[in-house]
Amino acid sequence: MRALQTLDRAAIEELRGRDEFFWLDLREPAGDDIATLGELFGFHPLTVEDTRTFGQRPKLEDYGTYAFVVFYGAGGHARHFQPIEVHLFVSGSYVITVRREDIPALDGLRARASSSCSTGSSTASPTRSSRCWRAWTTRSTTSRTP
């Protein structure tokens, strides 16, 4: 699984062309980036508009080929957690997160997913990527360490 942190049109088109699962994690994208995101993935205009406007209520919306989720992660430090809004687009081919602030747990998850599923080759098979992601997320959600 590849993890991207910038809206690199060429890399995204290559990954989608190979049907390789990937995670695009965008922090504070510009309005033009959000429009490009909508164009590249064919997102419904309402989800594109919601992604431009933070301060949304938590929700899950099914658009057939993808789901759009707004949720709140925990940011801050040990005793001073604060909710941080995250917008999530998810399909069988990708996960896209859009946020305005750091969420250490999300950063750690992305780093672990990227490194544990790395093949050392830029030509990983889509089947292997999907298997790796499923195995990794199952492991991550069932074995929590304090």
C-alpha positions as CSV (number, residue, x, y, z in Angstrom):
1,M,0.0,0.0,0.0
2,R,1.3,3.4,-0.9
3,A,0.7,6.4,1.4
4,L,0.7,9.9,-0.2
5,Q,0.7,13.2,1.5
6,T,0.4,15.5,-1.5
7,L,-2.1,15.7,-4.3
8,D,0.2,14.3,-7.0
9,R,-2.1,13.8,-10.0
10,A,0.4,11.7,-11.9
11,A,1.1,9.3,-9.0
12,I,-2.7,9.0,-8.3
13,E,-3.5,8.3,-11.9
14,E,-0.8,5.7,-12.0
15,L,-2.0,4.0,-8.8
16,R,-5.6,4.0,-10.0
17,G,-4.5,2.7,-13.4
18,R,-2.8,-0.3,-11.8
19,D,-5.8,-0.6,-9.4
20,E,-3.3,-0.4,-6.5
21,F,-4.8,0.4,-3.1
22,F,-3.5,3.7,-1.6
23,W,-4.0,6.2,1.2
24,L,-3.9,9.9,0.4
25,D,-3.6,12.0,3.6
26,L,-4.1,15.7,2.9
27,R,-3.4,18.3,5.6
28,E,-4.8,21.8,5.0
29,P,-5.4,21.4,1.3
30,A,-6.0,24.6,-0.7
31,G,-9.4,25.2,-2.4
32,D,-7.9,24.3,-5.8
33,D,-6.6,21.0,-4.3
34,I,-10.1,20.1,-3.1
35,A,-11.5,20.9,-6.6
36,T,-8.8,18.7,-8.2
37,L,-9.6,15.9,-5.7
38,G,-13.3,16.1,-6.7
39,E,-12.4,16.0,-10.4
40,L,-9.8,13.1,-10.1
41,F,-12.2,10.9,-8.2
42,G,-15.5,12.0,-9.5
43,F,-16.8,13.0,-6.1
44,H,-20.3,14.3,-5.7
45,P,-20.4,18.1,-5.5
46,L,-21.9,18.0,-2.0
47,T,-19.0,16.1,-0.6
48,V,-16.5,18.4,-2.3
49,E,-18.3,21.4,-0.8
50,D,-18.4,19.7,2.7
51,T,-14.7,19.2,2.4
52,R,-14.1,22.9,1.8
53,T,-16.1,23.7,4.9
54,F,-15.0,22.4,8.2
55,G,-17.3,22.5,11.2
56,Q,-19.4,19.6,9.9
57,R,-21.4,17.3,12.1
58,P,-20.2,13.7,12.3
59,K,-21.8,11.7,9.4
60,L,-21.6,8.8,7.0
61,E,-23.0,9.2,3.5
62,D,-23.0,6.4,0.9
63,Y,-22.5,7.5,-2.7
64,G,-22.4,4.0,-4.2
65,T,-18.8,3.8,-5.4
66,Y,-17.4,5.5,-2.2
67,A,-18.5,6.5,1.3
68,F,-17.9,10.0,2.8
69,V,-17.4,10.2,6.5
70,V,-16.9,13.1,8.8
71,F,-15.5,12.1,12.2
72,Y,-13.5,13.6,15.0
73,G,-10.1,12.3,16.1
74,A,-8.2,13.2,19.3
75,G,-5.5,15.8,19.1
76,G,-3.5,17.6,21.8
77,H,-1.5,16.1,24.6
78,A,-2.1,13.4,27.3
79,R,-4.5,15.4,29.5
80,H,-5.7,18.0,27.1
81,F,-7.3,16.2,24.2
82,Q,-9.3,18.2,21.8
83,P,-11.5,16.9,19.0
84,I,-10.1,17.4,15.5
85,E,-12.3,17.1,12.4
86,V,-11.4,14.6,9.7
87,H,-13.1,14.1,6.4
88,L,-12.7,10.6,5.0
89,F,-13.4,9.2,1.5
90,V,-13.2,5.5,1.3
91,S,-13.7,2.9,-1.4
92,G,-12.3,-0.5,-2.2
93,S,-9.4,1.2,-4.1
94,Y,-8.4,4.0,-1.8
95,V,-8.7,5.9,1.5
96,I,-8.5,9.7,1.5
97,T,-8.3,11.7,4.7
98,V,-8.5,15.5,4.8
99,R,-7.7,17.4,7.9
100,R,-6.5,20.7,9.2
101,E,-4.5,19.7,12.2
102,D,-2.1,17.0,13.3
103,I,-3.5,13.8,14.8
104,P,-0.6,11.8,16.1
105,A,-2.5,8.5,16.0
106,L,-3.5,9.0,12.4
107,D,0.1,9.9,11.4
108,G,1.3,6.7,13.2
109,L,-1.3,4.6,11.5
110,R,-0.3,5.9,8.1
111,A,3.4,5.4,8.7
112,R,2.8,1.8,10.0
113,A,0.6,0.9,7.1
114,S,3.0,2.3,4.6
115,S,6.1,0.6,6.0
116,S,4.5,-2.8,6.9
117,C,2.9,-3.2,3.4
118,S,5.9,-2.0,1.5
119,T,7.3,-4.4,-1.0
120,G,10.5,-2.6,-2.0
121,S,9.1,-2.5,-5.5
122,S,6.9,0.1,-7.3
123,T,5.0,-2.7,-9.0
124,A,3.1,-4.3,-6.2
125,S,0.2,-6.4,-7.3
126,P,-3.3,-5.0,-6.5
127,T,-4.1,-8.3,-4.9
128,R,-1.1,-8.2,-2.6
129,S,-1.8,-4.6,-1.7
130,S,-5.4,-5.4,-0.7
131,R,-4.4,-8.5,1.2
132,C,-1.7,-6.5,3.0
133,W,-4.1,-3.7,3.9
134,R,-6.8,-6.1,5.2
135,A,-4.3,-8.0,7.3
136,W,-2.7,-4.9,8.7
137,T,-6.0,-3.2,9.6
138,T,-7.3,-6.4,11.2
139,R,-4.1,-6.6,13.3
140,S,-4.3,-2.9,14.1
141,T,-7.9,-3.0,15.3
142,T,-7.7,-6.2,17.3
143,S,-4.4,-5.7,19.1
144,R,-4.2,-2.4,20.9
145,T,-1.3,-1.5,23.1
146,P,-1.7,1.0,25.9
